[in-house]
Amino acid sequence: MSVEVELLQRVYAAFNRREFETVLAAMDLDVDWPNGMEGGRVLGTAAVREYWKRQFEVLDSRVEPRNFTMESDGRIAVDVHQVVHDKAGTLVADQMVQHVYEIRDGLIRRMEIRVAAQG
């Protein structure tokens, strides 16, 4: 298993434990991160921290990586089972998505979200 995949596995586990500072420490200070809740992107770890603060005031999500694939350009695609509830416990989403990471110098530089193909 590659060092990058091990890093991502640790990051997913920390995220699900809500250890956000651990996750942020694995990111480049100028990380480019998708804002999956409001749309657009956030830039930098401070902006990601603020985005997550807003997100977890209204949602509770869990992300379980299922498969890691190296893409031809060196990015790592992760098939992820994502389950999201609102604070009242109502299921908002239960779906497969794909997270695609660019990792540079041992840190997450960029992530994008792709809707996984159904079938």
N, C-alpha and C positions, 0 to 999 in steps of 0.2 A: 504494500500500500504506500502511496506517495506521501511525502511530508505535507503537501497541500491538502490531500484528502483527510489526513489525520487532523490537520488544523480545522477544517470545516466540520468534522465530526465533533470536535471539542466545542466549536462555536454553537452548533445546533443544540448540544446538550446544555450549555450554559444559558442560551436563550430560553429554552424550555423551563429552566430553573429560575428565570428572571434575573440572572446575574449579568445585567447589561454592561457593567463596567468591564467585565471579563471579555465580553463580545467586542466592545468598543476598542479594547486594547489590541485586538487582532486586526484592526483596521488601520489603513493609512490615515494620517490626520486629515488629508484632503479627499477622503473617500467620496465616491459618487454612488448614491444609494437611491433605490426607487421608493417613492411614497405610495405604497400600495393602497392606502386608505383614502387619501385625498387627491391622488393623481400627481403627476410631475415627478421631480427628483429633489433630493436634498443633498447638499454638498458639505462635507466635513463632519467629523465625529460629534461636534457640539450640536449640529443640526439634526443628526440621526438621533441623538439622545432626546432632544426636544420632541421630535416626531414620535418616538416610542412613548414618551410621557403622555402625549395627547392620545395616541392609539390605545394605550392600556387603561386610560380613564374610561373608555367606552367599550372596548373589546377584550376578549381573552382568547388568545390563539395558541395553538400548538403545531409545531412543524416537525415532521419525522422524515429524515432523509432515507430514501429507499435504494437509490442507485447513483453512482458517480461515474461520469464519462468524460474523458479528455476530448475536447474538440480540436479540430485541425489547426486552429489559431492559438492553441495553448490554454484557452479558457476551460474551466471545469463546469460541466452541466450536472446539476443534481436534481433527480426526480424526487419530489417532496409531496408527502401526504399532509395537507393543510386542513386543520379543523379550527373553525372560528365560531365563538359564541359571543353574544352581547352580554352585558353585565347582569341581565335578568336570567341568563342561562339559555336563551333561545338560540338555536343553531342558525348561524348566518351563512356558513360555507363549510362544505366537506368535499374536498376536491384534490385532484392531483395537479400540481403546478411544477414548473421547472425553474430553478434558480440557476443563473449562469454567472460565474465568478471570474474576475480577472484578479490574479494574485501576483504581486510584484514584491520582490525582496522579503518574502515571508509574511506579507500583510495583504489584506483584502483591499484592492484598489477600486473595484467597481463591481456592482451586482445588478443584474436585470432579472425581471420576472417574465416568464413565458407561460401562457396557458398551455397545459399539456394536451396533446391530441387525444381525443376520446376514441375508444374502440377496442 
